Amino acid sequence: MSFSVIAEDKIVSEKHTTYFRSVVAFGKTRIVEGDKRLEAFEAKRRKISECTQVYIIAIDVKYIAGKEDIEYINAKR
């Protein structure tokens, strides 16, 4: 599975492009059970008080790849 996070994405209309920074994590997923599941569930329940049941899925990350647009790098200079 993969999980993507876009850290920044700025639309630059006059150049017909975007300046972006992002990362993608690749790995395997598994359902968390036992005490670890209860700990994660309790942490999530504190944020969403109506939550009564949930599957907790962990990502065992194998590697992470990141990208940063060249225009973004040049604009920072």
mmCIF file of the N, C-alpha and C atoms, coordinates in Angstrom:
data_MODEL
# 
_entry.id   MODEL 
# 
loop_
_atom_site.group_PDB 
_atom_site.id 
_atom_site.type_symbol 
_atom_site.label_atom_id 
_atom_site.label_alt_id 
_atom_site.label_comp_id 
_atom_site.label_asym_id 
_atom_site.label_entity_id 
_atom_site.label_seq_id 
_atom_site.pdbx_PDB_ins_code 
_atom_site.Cartn_x 
_atom_site.Cartn_y 
_atom_site.Cartn_z 
_atom_site.occupancy 
_atom_site.B_iso_or_equiv 
_atom_site.pdbx_formal_charge 
_atom_site.auth_seq_id 
_atom_site.auth_comp_id 
_atom_site.auth_asym_id 
_atom_site.auth_atom_id 
_atom_site.pdbx_PDB_model_num 
ATOM 1   N N  . MET A 1 1  ? 0.842   -1.148 0.000   1.00 0.00 ? 1  MET A N  1 
ATOM 2   C CA . MET A 1 1  ? 0.000   0.000  0.000   1.00 0.00 ? 1  MET A CA 1 
ATOM 3   C C  . MET A 1 1  ? 0.889   1.213  0.000   1.00 0.00 ? 1  MET A C  1 
ATOM 4   N N  . SER A 1 2  ? 0.312   2.324  -0.358  1.00 0.00 ? 2  SER A N  1 
ATOM 5   C CA . SER A 1 2  ? 1.052   3.578  -0.298  1.00 0.00 ? 2  SER A CA 1 
ATOM 6   C C  . SER A 1 2  ? 0.191   4.633  0.378   1.00 0.00 ? 2  SER A C  1 
ATOM 7   N N  . PHE A 1 3  ? 0.874   5.579  1.010   1.00 0.00 ? 3  PHE A N  1 
ATOM 8   C CA . PHE A 1 3  ? 0.211   6.667  1.708   1.00 0.00 ? 3  PHE A CA 1 
ATOM 9   C C  . PHE A 1 3  ? 0.935   7.943  1.333   1.00 0.00 ? 3  PHE A C  1 
ATOM 10  N N  . SER A 1 4  ? 0.223   8.897  0.777   1.00 0.00 ? 4  SER A N  1 
ATOM 11  C CA . SER A 1 4  ? 0.837   10.120 0.272   1.00 0.00 ? 4  SER A CA 1 
ATOM 12  C C  . SER A 1 4  ? 0.460   11.317 1.128   1.00 0.00 ? 4  SER A C  1 
ATOM 13  N N  . VAL A 1 5  ? 1.446   12.197 1.347   1.00 0.00 ? 5  VAL A N  1 
ATOM 14  C CA . VAL A 1 5  ? 1.212   13.444 2.065   1.00 0.00 ? 5  VAL A CA 1 
ATOM 15  C C  . VAL A 1 5  ? 1.785   14.578 1.225   1.00 0.00 ? 5  VAL A C  1 
ATOM 16  N N  . ILE A 1 6  ? 0.966   15.576 0.956   1.00 0.00 ? 6  ILE A N  1 
ATOM 17  C CA . ILE A 1 6  ? 1.424   16.757 0.234   1.00 0.00 ? 6  ILE A CA 1 
ATOM 18  C C  . ILE A 1 6  ? 1.695   17.830 1.280   1.00 0.00 ? 6  ILE A C  1 
ATOM 19  N N  . ALA A 1 7  ? 2.972   18.169 1.437   1.00 0.00 ? 7  ALA A N  1 
ATOM 20  C CA . ALA A 1 7  ? 3.365   19.141 2.459   1.00 0.00 ? 7  ALA A CA 1 
ATOM 21  C C  . ALA A 1 7  ? 3.068   20.562 2.021   1.00 0.00 ? 7  ALA A C  1 
ATOM 22  N N  . GLU A 1 8  ? 3.177   20.812 0.729   1.00 0.00 ? 8  GLU A N  1 
ATOM 23  C CA . GLU A 1 8  ? 2.901   22.148 0.209   1.00 0.00 ? 8  GLU A CA 1 
ATOM 24  C C  . GLU A 1 8  ? 2.515   22.030 -1.250  1.00 0.00 ? 8  GLU A C  1 
ATOM 25  N N  . ASP A 1 9  ? 1.574   22.846 -1.671  1.00 0.00 ? 9  ASP A N  1 
ATOM 26  C CA . ASP A 1 9  ? 1.122   22.853 -3.065  1.00 0.00 ? 9  ASP A CA 1 
ATOM 27  C C  . ASP A 1 9  ? 0.623   24.248 -3.379  1.00 0.00 ? 9  ASP A C  1 
ATOM 28  N N  . LYS A 1 10 ? 1.464   25.006 -4.067  1.00 0.00 ? 10 LYS A N  1 
ATOM 29  C CA . LYS A 1 10 ? 1.121   26.388 -4.392  1.00 0.00 ? 10 LYS A CA 1 
ATOM 30  C C  . LYS A 1 10 ? 0.851   26.497 -5.885  1.00 0.00 ? 10 LYS A C  1 
ATOM 31  N N  . ILE A 1 11 ? -0.331  26.953 -6.246  1.00 0.00 ? 11 ILE A N  1 
ATOM 32  C CA . ILE A 1 11 ? -0.687  27.146 -7.647  1.00 0.00 ? 11 ILE A CA 1 
ATOM 33  C C  . ILE A 1 11 ? -0.052  28.448 -8.130  1.00 0.00 ? 11 ILE A C  1 
ATOM 34  N N  . VAL A 1 12 ? 0.674   28.355 -9.246  1.00 0.00 ? 12 VAL A N  1 
ATOM 35  C CA . VAL A 1 12 ? 1.312   29.517 -9.854  1.00 0.00 ? 12 VAL A CA 1 
ATOM 36  C C  . VAL A 1 12 ? 0.671   29.696 -11.225 1.00 0.00 ? 12 VAL A C  1 
ATOM 37  N N  . SER A 1 13 ? -0.437  30.421 -11.244 1.00 0.00 ? 13 SER A N  1 
ATOM 38  C CA . SER A 1 13 ? -1.254  30.554 -12.453 1.00 0.00 ? 13 SER A CA 1 
ATOM 39  C C  . SER A 1 13 ? -0.490  31.143 -13.628 1.00 0.00 ? 13 SER A C  1 
ATOM 40  N N  . GLU A 1 14 ? 0.298   32.177 -13.374 1.00 0.00 ? 14 GLU A N  1 
ATOM 41  C CA . GLU A 1 14 ? 0.986   32.844 -14.478 1.00 0.00 ? 14 GLU A CA 1 
ATOM 42  C C  . GLU A 1 14 ? 2.012   31.947 -15.180 1.00 0.00 ? 14 GLU A C  1 
ATOM 43  N N  . LYS A 1 15 ? 2.471   30.894 -14.482 1.00 0.00 ? 15 LYS A N  1 
ATOM 44  C CA . LYS A 1 15 ? 3.421   29.949 -15.081 1.00 0.00 ? 15 LYS A CA 1 
ATOM 45  C C  . LYS A 1 15 ? 2.752   28.628 -15.453 1.00 0.00 ? 15 LYS A C  1 
ATOM 46  N N  . HIS A 1 16 ? 1.439   28.524 -15.224 1.00 0.00 ? 16 HIS A N  1 
ATOM 47  C CA . HIS A 1 16 ? 0.677   27.304 -15.523 1.00 0.00 ? 16 HIS A CA 1 
ATOM 48  C C  . HIS A 1 16 ? 1.305   26.065 -14.861 1.00 0.00 ? 16 HIS A C  1 
ATOM 49  N N  . THR A 1 17 ? 1.620   26.185 -13.570 1.00 0.00 ? 17 THR A N  1 
ATOM 50  C CA . THR A 1 17 ? 2.246   25.080 -12.851 1.00 0.00 ? 17 THR A CA 1 
ATOM 51  C C  . THR A 1 17 ? 1.894   25.165 -11.370 1.00 0.00 ? 17 THR A C  1 
ATOM 52  N N  . THR A 1 18 ? 2.425   24.253 -10.601 1.00 0.00 ? 18 THR A N  1 
ATOM 53  C CA . THR A 1 18 ? 2.344   24.298 -9.141  1.00 0.00 ? 18 THR A CA 1 
ATOM 54  C C  . THR A 1 18 ? 3.734   24.076 -8.569  1.00 0.00 ? 18 THR A C  1 
ATOM 55  N N  . TYR A 1 19 ? 3.989   24.690 -7.422  1.00 0.00 ? 19 TYR A N  1 
ATOM 56  C CA . TYR A 1 19 ? 5.205   24.404 -6.662  1.00 0.00 ? 19 TYR A CA 1 
ATOM 57  C C  . TYR A 1 19 ? 4.769   23.444 -5.562  1.00 0.00 ? 19 TYR A C  1 
ATOM 58  N N  . PHE A 1 20 ? 5.426   22.304 -5.454  1.00 0.00 ? 20 PHE A N  1 
ATOM 59  C CA . PHE A 1 20 ? 4.952   21.306 -4.501  1.00 0.00 ? 20 PHE A CA 1 
ATOM 60  C C  . PHE A 1 20 ? 6.094   20.602 -3.781  1.00 0.00 ? 20 PHE A C  1 
ATOM 61  N N  . ARG A 1 21 ? 5.761   20.045 -2.652  1.00 0.00 ? 21 ARG A N  1 
ATOM 62  C CA . ARG A 1 21 ? 6.627   19.154 -1.873  1.00 0.00 ? 21 ARG A CA 1 
ATOM 63  C C  . ARG A 1 21 ? 5.739   18.029 -1.388  1.00 0.00 ? 21 ARG A C  1 
ATOM 64  N N  . SER A 1 22 ? 6.160   16.790 -1.575  1.00 0.00 ? 22 SER A N  1 
ATOM 65  C CA . SER A 1 22 ? 5.332   15.672 -1.138  1.00 0.00 ? 22 SER A CA 1 
ATOM 66  C C  . SER A 1 22 ? 6.201   14.471 -0.789  1.00 0.00 ? 22 SER A C  1 
ATOM 67  N N  . VAL A 1 23 ? 5.624   13.561 -0.027  1.00 0.00 ? 23 VAL A N  1 
ATOM 68  C CA . VAL A 1 23 ? 6.265   12.286 0.294   1.00 0.00 ? 23 VAL A CA 1 
ATOM 69  C C  . VAL A 1 23 ? 5.250   11.163 0.125   1.00 0.00 ? 23 VAL A C  1 
ATOM 70  N N  . VAL A 1 24 ? 5.756   9.983  -0.211  1.00 0.00 ? 24 VAL A N  1 
ATOM 71  C CA . VAL A 1 24 ? 4.926   8.790  -0.314  1.00 0.00 ? 24 VAL A CA 1 
ATOM 72  C C  . VAL A 1 24 ? 5.623   7.691  0.473   1.00 0.00 ? 24 VAL A C  1 
ATOM 73  N N  . ALA A 1 25 ? 4.885   7.063  1.379   1.00 0.00 ? 25 ALA A N  1 
ATOM 74  C CA . ALA A 1 25 ? 5.398   5.919  2.140   1.00 0.00 ? 25 ALA A CA 1 
ATOM 75  C C  . ALA A 1 25 ? 4.811   4.648  1.532   1.00 0.00 ? 25 ALA A C  1 
ATOM 76  N N  . PHE A 1 26 ? 5.653   3.654  1.336   1.00 0.00 ? 26 PHE A N  1 
ATOM 77  C CA . PHE A 1 26 ? 5.231   2.376  0.783   1.00 0.00 ? 26 PHE A CA 1 
ATOM 78  C C  . PHE A 1 26 ? 5.464   1.289  1.828   1.00 0.00 ? 26 PHE A C  1 
ATOM 79  N N  . GLY A 1 27 ? 4.504   0.383  1.976   1.00 0.00 ? 27 GLY A N  1 
ATOM 80  C CA . GLY A 1 27 ? 4.665   -0.685 2.949   1.00 0.00 ? 27 GLY A CA 1 
ATOM 81  C C  . GLY A 1 27 ? 3.501   -1.653 2.930   1.00 0.00 ? 27 GLY A C  1 
ATOM 82  N N  . LYS A 1 28 ? 3.421   -2.447 3.974   1.00 0.00 ? 28 LYS A N  1 
ATOM 83  C CA . LYS A 1 28 ? 2.330   -3.415 4.130   1.00 0.00 ? 28 LYS A CA 1 
ATOM 84  C C  . LYS A 1 28 ? 1.434   -2.953 5.264   1.00 0.00 ? 28 LYS A C  1 
ATOM 85  N N  . THR A 1 29 ? 0.156   -3.274 5.148   1.00 0.00 ? 29 THR A N  1 
ATOM 86  C CA . THR A 1 29 ? -0.784  -2.948 6.215   1.00 0.00 ? 29 THR A CA 1 
ATOM 87  C C  . THR A 1 29 ? -1.131  -4.200 6.999   1.00 0.00 ? 29 THR A C  1 
ATOM 88  N N  . ARG A 1 30 ? -1.528  -3.974 8.222   1.00 0.00 ? 30 ARG A N  1 
ATOM 89  C CA . ARG A 1 30 ? -1.986  -5.076 9.067   1.00 0.00 ? 30 ARG A CA 1 
ATOM 90  C C  . ARG A 1 30 ? -2.975  -4.516 10.071  1.00 0.00 ? 30 ARG A C  1 
ATOM 91  N N  . ILE A 1 31 ? -3.905  -5.340 10.492  1.00 0.00 ? 31 ILE A N  1 
ATOM 92  C CA . ILE A 1 31 ? -4.866  -4.938 11.520  1.00 0.00 ? 31 ILE A CA 1 
ATOM 93  C C  . ILE A 1 31 ? -4.188  -5.080 12.870  1.00 0.00 ? 31 ILE A C  1 
ATOM 94  N N  . VAL A 1 32 ? -4.260  -4.014 13.661  1.00 0.00 ? 32 VAL A N  1 
ATOM 95  C CA . VAL A 1 32 ? -3.645  -4.008 14.990  1.00 0.00 ? 32 VAL A CA 1 
ATOM 96  C C  . VAL A 1 32 ? -4.623  -4.632 15.976  1.00 0.00 ? 32 VAL A C  1 
ATOM 97  N N  . GLU A 1 33 ? -4.115  -5.504 16.825  1.00 0.00 ? 33 GLU A N  1 
ATOM 98  C CA . GLU A 1 33 ? -4.970  -6.192 17.796  1.00 0.00 ? 33 GLU A CA 1 
ATOM 99  C C  . GLU A 1 33 ? -4.356  -6.099 19.189  1.00 0.00 ? 33 GLU A C  1 
ATOM 100 N N  . GLY A 1 34 ? -5.095  -6.552 20.180  1.00 0.00 ? 34 GLY A N  1 
ATOM 101 C CA . GLY A 1 34 ? -4.601  -6.616 21.550  1.00 0.00 ? 34 GLY A CA 1 
ATOM 102 C C  . GLY A 1 34 ? -4.430  -5.254 22.194  1.00 0.00 ? 34 GLY A C  1 
ATOM 103 N N  . ASP A 1 35 ? -3.433  -5.148 23.090  1.00 0.00 ? 35 ASP A N  1 
ATOM 104 C CA . ASP A 1 35 ? -3.211  -3.916 23.842  1.00 0.00 ? 35 ASP A CA 1 
ATOM 105 C C  . ASP A 1 35 ? -2.893  -2.726 22.941  1.00 0.00 ? 35 ASP A C  1 
ATOM 106 N N  . LYS A 1 36 ? -2.131  -2.941 21.886  1.00 0.00 ? 36 LYS A N  1 
ATOM 107 C CA . LYS A 1 36 ? -1.799  -1.854 20.965  1.00 0.00 ? 36 LYS A CA 1 
ATOM 108 C C  . LYS A 1 36 ? -3.062  -1.285 20.322  1.00 0.00 ? 36 LYS A C  1 
ATOM 109 N N  . ARG A 1 37 ? -4.005  -2.166 19.985  1.00 0.00 ? 37 ARG A N  1 
ATOM 110 C CA . ARG A 1 37 ? -5.269  -1.718 19.404  1.00 0.00 ? 37 ARG A CA 1 
ATOM 111 C C  . ARG A 1 37 ? -6.033  -0.863 20.397  1.00 0.00 ? 37 ARG A C  1 
ATOM 112 N N  . LEU A 1 38 ? -6.083  -1.294 21.657  1.00 0.00 ? 38 LEU A N  1 
ATOM 113 C CA . LEU A 1 38 ? -6.806  -0.552 22.684  1.00 0.00 ? 38 LEU A CA 1 
ATOM 114 C C  . LEU A 1 38 ? -6.192  0.830  22.915  1.00 0.00 ? 38 LEU A C  1 
ATOM 115 N N  . GLU A 1 39 ? -4.859  0.904  22.919  1.00 0.00 ? 39 GLU A N  1 
ATOM 116 C CA . GLU A 1 39 ? -4.175  2.189  23.090  1.00 0.00 ? 39 GLU A CA 1 
ATOM 117 C C  . GLU A 1 39 ? -4.514  3.137  21.938  1.00 0.00 ? 39 GLU A C  1 
ATOM 118 N N  . ALA A 1 40 ? -4.436  2.630  20.712  1.00 0.00 ? 40 ALA A N  1 
ATOM 119 C CA . ALA A 1 40 ? -4.729  3.462  19.544  1.00 0.00 ? 40 ALA A CA 1 
ATOM 120 C C  . ALA A 1 40 ? -6.197  3.874  19.520  1.00 0.00 ? 40 ALA A C  1 
ATOM 121 N N  . PHE A 1 41 ? -7.075  2.951  19.865  1.00 0.00 ? 41 PHE A N  1 
ATOM 122 C CA . PHE A 1 41 ? -8.505  3.242  19.897  1.00 0.00 ? 41 PHE A CA 1 
ATOM 123 C C  . PHE A 1 41 ? -8.813  4.337  20.914  1.00 0.00 ? 41 PHE A C  1 
ATOM 124 N N  . GLU A 1 42 ? -8.214  4.251  22.090  1.00 0.00 ? 42 GLU A N  1 
ATOM 125 C CA . GLU A 1 42 ? -8.457  5.247  23.131  1.00 0.00 ? 42 GLU A CA 1 
ATOM 126 C C  . GLU A 1 42 ? -7.966  6.626  22.689  1.00 0.00 ? 42 GLU A C  1 
ATOM 127 N N  . ALA A 1 43 ? -6.823  6.684  22.036  1.00 0.00 ? 43 ALA A N  1 
ATOM 128 C CA . ALA A 1 43 ? -6.305  7.961  21.536  1.00 0.00 ? 43 ALA A CA 1 
ATOM 129 C C  . ALA A 1 43 ? -7.261  8.554  20.499  1.00 0.00 ? 43 ALA A C  1 
ATOM 130 N N  . LYS A 1 44 ? -7.782  7.734  19.617  1.00 0.00 ? 44 LYS A N  1 
ATOM 131 C CA . LYS A 1 44 ? -8.721  8.200  18.590  1.00 0.00 ? 44 LYS A CA 1 
ATOM 132 C C  . LYS A 1 44 ? -10.056 8.594  19.219  1.00 0.00 ? 44 LYS A C  1 
ATOM 133 N N  . ARG A 1 45 ? -10.525 7.826  20.195  1.00 0.00 ? 45 ARG A N  1 
ATOM 134 C CA . ARG A 1 45 ? -11.801 8.102  20.850  1.00 0.00 ? 45 ARG A CA 1 
ATOM 135 C C  . ARG A 1 45 ? -11.794 9.460  21.537  1.00 0.00 ? 45 ARG A C  1 
ATOM 136 N N  . ARG A 1 46 ? -10.660 9.864  22.099  1.00 0.00 ? 46 ARG A N  1 
ATOM 137 C CA . ARG A 1 46 ? -10.575 11.171 22.750  1.00 0.00 ? 46 ARG A CA 1 
ATOM 138 C C  . ARG A 1 46 ? -10.834 12.305 21.756  1.00 0.00 ? 46 ARG A C  1 
ATOM 139 N N  . LYS A 1 47 ? -10.465 12.090 20.500  1.00 0.00 ? 47 LYS A N  1 
ATOM 140 C CA . LYS A 1 47 ? -10.673 13.125 19.477  1.00 0.00 ? 47 LYS A CA 1 
ATOM 141 C C  . LYS A 1 47 ? -12.078 13.067 18.889  1.00 0.00 ? 47 LYS A C  1 
ATOM 142 N N  . ILE A 1 48 ? -12.653 11.869 18.792  1.00 0.00 ? 48 ILE A N  1 
ATOM 143 C CA . ILE A 1 48 ? -13.984 11.687 18.200  1.00 0.00 ? 48 ILE A CA 1 
ATOM 144 C C  . ILE A 1 48 ? -14.839 10.981 19.245  1.00 0.00 ? 48 ILE A C  1 
ATOM 145 N N  . SER A 1 49 ? -15.524 11.745 20.076  1.00 0.00 ? 49 SER A N  1 
ATOM 146 C CA . SER A 1 49 ? -16.202 11.159 21.237  1.00 0.00 ? 49 SER A CA 1 
ATOM 147 C C  . SER A 1 49 ? -17.323 10.194 20.887  1.00 0.00 ? 49 SER A C  1 
ATOM 148 N N  . GLU A 1 50 ? -17.912 10.300 19.676  1.00 0.00 ? 50 GLU A N  1 
ATOM 149 C CA . GLU A 1 50 ? -19.010 9.403  19.322  1.00 0.00 ? 50 GLU A CA 1 
ATOM 150 C C  . GLU A 1 50 ? -18.532 8.030  18.848  1.00 0.00 ? 50 GLU A C  1 
ATOM 151 N N  . CYS A 1 51 ? -17.259 7.858  18.683  1.00 0.00 ? 51 CYS A N  1 
ATOM 152 C CA . CYS A 1 51 ? -16.707 6.610  18.144  1.00 0.00 ? 51 CYS A CA 1 
ATOM 153 C C  . CYS A 1 51 ? -16.918 5.463  19.141  1.00 0.00 ? 51 CYS A C  1 
ATOM 154 N N  . THR A 1 52 ? -17.506 4.356  18.649  1.00 0.00 ? 52 THR A N  1 
ATOM 155 C CA . THR A 1 52 ? -17.729 3.204  19.528  1.00 0.00 ? 52 THR A CA 1 
ATOM 156 C C  . THR A 1 52 ? -16.968 1.962  19.076  1.00 0.00 ? 52 THR A C  1 
ATOM 157 N N  . GLN A 1 53 ? -16.612 1.887  17.804  1.00 0.00 ? 53 GLN A N  1 
ATOM 158 C CA . GLN A 1 53 ? -15.810 0.765  17.337  1.00 0.00 ? 53 GLN A CA 1 
ATOM 159 C C  . GLN A 1 53 ? -15.035 1.183  16.099  1.00 0.00 ? 53 GLN A C  1 
ATOM 160 N N  . VAL A 1 54 ? -13.887 0.553  15.910  1.00 0.00 ? 54 VAL A N  1 
ATOM 161 C CA . VAL A 1 54 ? -13.019 0.932  14.802  1.00 0.00 ? 54 VAL A CA 1 
ATOM 162 C C  . VAL A 1 54 ? -11.992 -0.168 14.560  1.00 0.00 ? 54 VAL A C  1 
ATOM 163 N N  . TYR A 1 55 ? -11.562 -0.329 13.323  1.00 0.00 ? 55 TYR A N  1 
ATOM 164 C CA . TYR A 1 55 ? -10.405 -1.160 13.022  1.00 0.00 ? 55 TYR A CA 1 
ATOM 165 C C  . TYR A 1 55 ? -9.193  -0.249 13.026  1.00 0.00 ? 55 TYR A C  1 
ATOM 166 N N  . ILE A 1 56 ? -8.155  -0.654 13.708  1.00 0.00 ? 56 ILE A N  1 
ATOM 167 C CA . ILE A 1 56 ? -6.899  0.093  13.700  1.00 0.00 ? 56 ILE A CA 1 
ATOM 168 C C  . ILE A 1 56 ? -5.974  -0.623 12.723  1.00 0.00 ? 56 ILE A C  1 
ATOM 169 N N  . ILE A 1 57 ? -5.544  0.104  11.699  1.00 0.00 ? 57 ILE A N  1 
ATOM 170 C CA . ILE A 1 57 ? -4.685  -0.485 10.677  1.00 0.00 ? 57 ILE A CA 1 
ATOM 171 C C  . ILE A 1 57 ? -3.318  0.177  10.753  1.00 0.00 ? 57 ILE A C  1 
ATOM 172 N N  . ALA A 1 58 ? -2.284  -0.611 10.925  1.00 0.00 ? 58 ALA A N  1 
ATOM 173 C CA . ALA A 1 58 ? -0.913  -0.105 10.983  1.00 0.00 ? 58 ALA A CA 1 
ATOM 174 C C  . ALA A 1 58 ? -0.273  -0.223 9.609   1.00 0.00 ? 58 ALA A C  1 
ATOM 175 N N  . ILE A 1 59 ? 0.653   0.667  9.336   1.00 0.00 ? 59 ILE A N  1 
ATOM 176 C CA . ILE A 1 59 ? 1.444   0.608  8.108   1.00 0.00 ? 59 ILE A CA 1 
ATOM 177 C C  . ILE A 1 59 ? 2.879   0.307  8.511   1.00 0.00 ? 59 ILE A C  1 
ATOM 178 N N  . ASP A 1 60 ? 3.384   -0.833 8.089   1.00 0.00 ? 60 ASP A N  1 
ATOM 179 C CA . ASP A 1 60 ? 4.786   -1.171 8.294   1.00 0.00 ? 60 ASP A CA 1 
ATOM 180 C C  . ASP A 1 60 ? 5.544   -0.646 7.084   1.00 0.00 ? 60 ASP A C  1 
ATOM 181 N N  . VAL A 1 61 ? 6.133   0.543  7.244   1.00 0.00 ? 61 VAL A N  1 
ATOM 182 C CA . VAL A 1 61 ? 6.757   1.246  6.124   1.00 0.00 ? 61 VAL A CA 1 
ATOM 183 C C  . VAL A 1 61 ? 8.033   0.527  5.690   1.00 0.00 ? 61 VAL A C  1 
ATOM 184 N N  . LYS A 1 62 ? 8.125   0.279  4.384   1.00 0.00 ? 62 LYS A N  1 
ATOM 185 C CA . LYS A 1 62 ? 9.327   -0.330 3.803   1.00 0.00 ? 62 LYS A CA 1 
ATOM 186 C C  . LYS A 1 62 ? 10.279  0.739  3.292   1.00 0.00 ? 62 LYS A C  1 
ATOM 187 N N  . TYR A 1 63 ? 9.743   1.777  2.641   1.00 0.00 ? 63 TYR A N  1 
ATOM 188 C CA . TYR A 1 63 ? 10.569  2.907  2.230   1.00 0.00 ? 63 TYR A CA 1 
ATOM 189 C C  . TYR A 1 63 ? 9.695   4.125  1.965   1.00 0.00 ? 63 TYR A C  1 
ATOM 190 N N  . ILE A 1 64 ? 10.354  5.273  1.952   1.00 0.00 ? 64 ILE A N  1 
ATOM 191 C CA . ILE A 1 64 ? 9.679   6.548  1.738   1.00 0.00 ? 64 ILE A CA 1 
ATOM 192 C C  . ILE A 1 64 ? 10.384  7.282  0.607   1.00 0.00 ? 64 ILE A C  1 
ATOM 193 N N  . ALA A 1 65 ? 9.605   7.861  -0.288  1.00 0.00 ? 65 ALA A N  1 
ATOM 194 C CA . ALA A 1 65 ? 10.154  8.664  -1.384  1.00 0.00 ? 65 ALA A CA 1 
ATOM 195 C C  . ALA A 1 65 ? 9.565   10.063 -1.297  1.00 0.00 ? 65 ALA A C  1 
ATOM 196 N N  . GLY A 1 66 ? 10.396  11.065 -1.549  1.00 0.00 ? 66 GLY A N  1 
ATOM 197 C CA . GLY A 1 66 ? 9.934   12.440 -1.507  1.00 0.00 ? 66 GLY A CA 1 
ATOM 198 C C  . GLY A 1 66 ? 10.229  13.152 -2.811  1.00 0.00 ? 66 GLY A C  1 
ATOM 199 N N  . LYS A 1 67 ? 9.421   14.156 -3.106  1.00 0.00 ? 67 LYS A N  1 
ATOM 200 C CA . LYS A 1 67 ? 9.628   14.957 -4.316  1.00 0.00 ? 67 LYS A CA 1 
ATOM 201 C C  . LYS A 1 67 ? 9.472   16.425 -3.958  1.00 0.00 ? 67 LYS A C  1 
ATOM 202 N N  . GLU A 1 68 ? 10.257  17.239 -4.644  1.00 0.00 ? 68 GLU A N  1 
ATOM 203 C CA . GLU A 1 68 ? 10.141  18.675 -4.499  1.00 0.00 ? 68 GLU A CA 1 
ATOM 204 C C  . GLU A 1 68 ? 10.317  19.263 -5.887  1.00 0.00 ? 68 GLU A C  1 
ATOM 205 N N  . ASP A 1 69 ? 9.352   20.045 -6.315  1.00 0.00 ? 69 ASP A N  1 
ATOM 206 C CA . ASP A 1 69 ? 9.355   20.633 -7.644  1.00 0.00 ? 69 ASP A CA 1 
ATOM 207 C C  . ASP A 1 69 ? 10.560  21.561 -7.820  1.00 0.00 ? 69 ASP A C  1 
ATOM 208 N N  . ILE A 1 70 ? 11.237  21.512 -8.974  1.00 0.00 ? 70 ILE A N  1 
ATOM 209 C CA . ILE A 1 70 ? 12.428  22.329 -9.213  1.00 0.00 ? 70 ILE A CA 1 
ATOM 210 C C  . ILE A 1 70 ? 12.106  23.820 -9.126  1.00 0.00 ? 70 ILE A C  1 
ATOM 211 N N  . GLU A 1 71 ? 10.934  24.224 -9.603  1.00 0.00 ? 71 GLU A N  1 
ATOM 212 C CA . GLU A 1 71 ? 10.547  25.626 -9.501  1.00 0.00 ? 71 GLU A CA 1 
ATOM 213 C C  . GLU A 1 71 ? 10.386  26.044 -8.036  1.00 0.00 ? 71 GLU A C  1 
ATOM 214 N N  . TYR A 1 72 ? 9.899   25.136 -7.231  1.00 0.00 ? 72 TYR A N  1 
ATOM 215 C CA . TYR A 1 72 ? 9.756   25.410 -5.795  1.00 0.00 ? 72 TYR A CA 1 
ATOM 216 C C  . TYR A 1 72 ? 11.122  25.638 -5.169  1.00 0.00 ? 72 TYR A C  1 
ATOM 217 N N  . ILE A 1 73 ? 12.078  24.787 -5.506  1.00 0.00 ? 73 ILE A N  1 
ATOM 218 C CA . ILE A 1 73 ? 13.445  24.915 -4.980  1.00 0.00 ? 73 ILE A CA 1 
ATOM 219 C C  . ILE A 1 73 ? 14.041  26.258 -5.417  1.00 0.00 ? 73 ILE A C  1 
ATOM 220 N N  . ASN A 1 74 ? 13.894  26.580 -6.690  1.00 0.00 ? 74 ASN A N  1 
ATOM 221 C CA . ASN A 1 74 ? 14.436  27.840 -7.208  1.00 0.00 ? 74 ASN A CA 1 
ATOM 222 C C  . ASN A 1 74 ? 13.764  29.047 -6.577  1.00 0.00 ? 74 ASN A C  1 
ATOM 223 N N  . ALA A 1 75 ? 12.460  28.962 -6.297  1.00 0.00 ? 75 ALA A N  1 
ATOM 224 C CA . ALA A 1 75 ? 11.732  30.075 -5.699  1.00 0.00 ? 75 ALA A CA 1 
ATOM 225 C C  . ALA A 1 75 ? 12.188  30.337 -4.264  1.00 0.00 ? 75 ALA A C  1 
ATOM 226 N N  . LYS A 1 76 ? 12.642  29.287 -3.564  1.00 0.00 ? 76 LYS A N  1 
ATOM 227 C CA . LYS A 1 76 ? 13.107  29.450 -2.183  1.00 0.00 ? 76 LYS A CA 1 
ATOM 228 C C  . LYS A 1 76 ? 14.451  30.175 -2.121  1.00 0.00 ? 76 LYS A C  1 
ATOM 229 N N  . ARG A 1 77 ? 15.215  30.123 -3.203  1.00 0.00 ? 77 ARG A N  1 
ATOM 230 C CA . ARG A 1 77 ? 16.569  30.724 -3.200  1.00 0.00 ? 77 ARG A CA 1 
ATOM 231 C C  . ARG A 1 77 ? 16.537  32.189 -3.246  1.00 0.00 ? 77 ARG A C  1 
# 
